[in-house]
């Protein structure tokens, strides 16, 4: 059996002398292969929603404890921020009230702007004091420049225009604010993402018009869009398989690079 954890978190972080690493993902699909990675090699895991002082647990902030055969404990915290700057800013500020972190990572999908980046490529940008570059390079990740956008880049033309205008290699929607907050708190941070759609690929739908005001996918609008254009369903399913494979590769690299994710 796993040991019993009591109090406001799994065990007492100070007494265990654990390094606290916060993994930030915009949506569940990006995080699921890291969060659900099976126990193996004698490792055991427990997961629960994280508490913040006397506040109710946040279901989007999960604390995962790995118990090693020798009794050592390692914590991994995953925060689902939601899509976009405002959601990420609100969620991260709340998380930072809970406990100090030694490292914060902005993880998930990114759209390719540089035509040399293929789907499934893990890309990164990191603070020097995070000390992650050698391990990321050894794991096959590629250093890039990111552009943080206010909307999903859905067409080849939109991606090409962004590449020409910004010189960035990949585009996403949360890292700029996450990294800025970390700098303000003097916390080392990094952006580690995986290319979910390449520069030469149009997305099958304009997902920007399918979002709610809170930047969540409106499944009713998605259903109506598919009813209006049923010929797009195969492309949607292909994109789903593509992003699932990309998320698996991202989890593989994170597992190699970050202690406590084994």
C-alpha positions in Angstrom: 0.0 0.0 0.0 1.0 3.6 -0.5 1.9 5.5 2.7 -0.9 7.7 4.1 -0.5 11.4 3.4 -2.0 13.9 5.7 -2.3 17.7 6.0 -2.5 20.3 3.2 -0.4 18.2 0.8 1.1 14.8 0.4 3.5 14.7 3.3 5.5 17.6 4.6 7.5 19.2 1.8 10.0 20.9 4.1 10.7 17.7 6.1 11.2 15.7 2.9 13.5 18.4 1.4 11.8 18.0 -2.0 12.5 20.2 -5.0 9.1 21.6 -6.2 8.6 21.6 -9.9 5.3 22.9 -11.4 4.3 21.6 -14.8 1.8 24.0 -16.5 -0.4 22.7 -19.3 -3.2 24.6 -21.0 -5.5 21.6 -21.5 -5.9 18.0 -20.3 -5.0 16.5 -23.6 -1.5 17.9 -23.4 -0.8 16.6 -19.9 -2.5 13.2 -19.8 0.5 11.0 -20.7 2.6 12.6 -18.1 -0.1 12.7 -15.4 -1.2 9.0 -16.1 2.2 7.6 -16.6 2.0 4.0 -15.1 4.0 3.0 -12.1 6.9 0.7 -13.0 10.2 -0.7 -11.6 8.9 -0.8 -8.1 7.7 2.8 -8.2 4.3 3.6 -6.7 2.2 6.7 -7.3 -0.6 8.6 -5.6 -2.5 11.6 -7.0 -4.9 14.1 -5.6 -6.2 17.6 -6.1 -3.9 20.2 -4.5 -4.9 22.3 -1.5 -4.0 25.9 -1.1 -3.9 26.7 2.6 -7.5 26.5 3.9 -9.0 26.8 0.5 -10.9 24.0 -1.2 -8.8 21.7 -3.4 -8.4 22.9 -7.0 -9.1 19.9 -9.4 -6.9 21.6 -12.0 -3.9 21.5 -9.7 -2.8 17.9 -9.1 -0.1 16.7 -6.8 1.5 13.4 -7.8 3.8 11.7 -5.3 6.2 8.9 -6.5 7.3 6.5 -3.8 10.6 4.8 -4.6 11.5 1.3 -3.4 14.0 2.8 -1.0 11.2 5.0 0.5 12.3 8.3 -1.1 9.4 10.5 -2.1 9.3 12.8 -5.1 6.5 15.2 -5.9 5.3 16.3 -9.3 2.7 19.1 -9.6 0.6 19.6 -12.7 -1.4 22.7 -13.2 -4.1 22.9 -16.0 -4.1 26.6 -16.6 -6.7 26.9 -19.4 -6.0 28.4 -22.8 -4.6 31.9 -23.2 -2.9 34.6 -21.2 -5.7 35.5 -18.8 -6.4 32.0 -17.7 -2.7 31.2 -17.3 -2.0 34.3 -15.3 -4.9 33.7 -12.9 -4.1 30.1 -12.4 -0.4 30.6 -11.9 -0.8 33.4 -9.4 -3.1 31.2 -7.4 -0.7 28.3 -7.5 2.3 30.4 -6.3 0.3 31.3 -3.2 0.3 27.6 -2.3 4.0 27.0 -2.0 7.4 28.1 -3.3 8.7 26.4 -6.5 12.3 25.9 -7.6 11.2 25.5 -11.3 8.2 26.2 -13.4 7.6 24.7 -16.8 5.2 25.8 -19.5 4.4 22.7 -21.4 2.0 21.5 -24.1 1.4 21.9 -27.8 2.8 24.5 -30.1 2.1 25.2 -33.8 5.0 25.1 -36.1 6.1 28.3 -37.9 9.5 27.2 -39.0 8.9 24.7 -41.9 11.8 22.6 -40.8 10.0 21.6 -37.6 8.0 18.4 -38.0 5.0 17.2 -35.9 6.2 15.5 -32.7 9.4 17.6 -32.4 9.9 18.7 -28.8 11.1 22.3 -28.7 12.2 24.5 -25.9 13.4 27.8 -24.5 14.9 27.9 -21.0 16.4 30.2 -18.5 20.1 29.6 -18.1 19.8 29.1 -14.4 17.2 26.4 -14.9 20.1 24.1 -16.0 18.0 22.1 -18.4 19.7 22.7 -21.7 22.1 19.8 -21.7 19.5 17.2 -20.7 16.9 18.6 -23.2 19.5 18.4 -26.1 20.4 14.9 -25.0 16.7 13.9 -25.1 16.4 15.2 -28.7 14.7 18.5 -28.0 15.4 21.5 -30.2 16.0 25.1 -29.0 13.7 27.6 -30.7 12.2 31.0 -30.4 8.5 31.1 -29.4 5.8 33.6 -30.3 2.9 33.9 -27.8 -0.3 34.7 -29.7 -3.8 35.7 -28.7 -5.5 33.2 -31.0 -4.9 29.8 -32.6 -3.0 30.0 -35.8 -5.2 27.8 -38.0 -4.0 28.3 -41.6 -0.7 27.9 -43.5 -0.9 31.6 -44.5 -1.4 32.7 -40.9 1.6 30.7 -39.8 3.8 31.9 -42.6 2.8 35.5 -41.8 3.7 35.0 -38.2 7.1 33.5 -39.1 7.9 36.4 -41.4 6.7 39.0 -38.9 8.3 37.6 -35.7 11.1 35.3 -36.7 9.8 32.8 -34.2 9.9 29.1 -34.9 6.8 28.0 -33.0 3.6 29.6 -31.7 1.6 29.0 -28.5 -0.6 31.1 -26.2 0.5 30.9 -22.5 4.3 30.9 -22.1 5.0 34.6 -22.2 2.9 35.4 -19.2 4.0 32.3 -17.3 7.6 33.1 -17.8 7.1 36.8 -16.9 5.4 35.9 -13.6 8.3 33.5 -12.8 10.9 36.2 -13.5 9.0 38.6 -11.2 9.1 35.9 -8.5 12.7 35.0 -9.3 11.8 31.4 -10.2 13.7 29.7 -13.0 11.4 28.6 -15.8 11.4 27.0 -19.2 9.0 26.5 -22.1 9.0 22.9 -23.3 6.5 22.2 -26.0 5.8 19.8 -28.8 4.8 20.6 -32.4 1.2 19.5 -32.8 0.7 20.9 -36.3 3.4 21.8 -38.8 3.8 25.1 -40.7 2.6 23.5 -43.9 -0.6 22.2 -42.3 -4.0 23.9 -42.2 -6.1 23.0 -39.2 -9.4 21.4 -40.3 -11.5 23.9 -38.4 -11.1 27.5 -37.1 -11.0 26.6 -33.5 -11.1 30.3 -32.5 -14.8 30.5 -33.4 -15.5 27.3 -31.4 -14.3 28.7 -28.1 -16.3 30.1 -25.2 -15.6 33.5 -23.7 -13.5 31.6 -21.1 -11.4 30.1 -23.9 -12.8 26.6 -23.5 -13.8 24.5 -26.5 -17.6 24.7 -27.0 -18.6 21.1 -27.9 -22.0 22.2 -29.1 -20.4 24.6 -31.6 -18.0 21.8 -32.6 -20.9 19.4 -33.3 -22.7 22.0 -35.4 -19.5 22.7 -37.4 -19.1 19.0 -38.1 -22.8 18.7 -39.1 -22.3 21.6 -41.5 -19.1 20.1 -42.9 -19.1 16.3 -42.4 -16.3 15.9 -44.9 -13.9 17.4 -42.3 -14.4 14.6 -39.8 -11.5 12.5 -41.1 -9.2 15.4 -40.8 -10.4 16.0 -37.2 -9.7 12.4 -36.3 -6.3 12.6 -38.0 -5.5 15.7 -36.0 -6.6 13.9 -32.8 -4.2 11.0 -33.5 -1.5 13.4 -34.4 -1.8 15.4 -31.2 -2.0 12.3 -29.1 1.3 11.0 -30.5 2.8 14.4 -29.9 1.7 14.5 -26.3 3.3 11.1 -25.8 6.6 12.3 -27.1 6.5 15.4 -24.9 5.9 13.1 -21.9 8.8 11.0 -22.9 11.2 13.9 -23.1 9.9 15.4 -19.8 10.4 12.1 -18.1 14.0 12.0 -19.2 14.8 15.6 -18.3 13.0 16.4 -15.1 13.7 14.4 -11.9 10.7 12.9 -10.2 8.7 12.2 -13.4 10.0 8.6 -13.8 
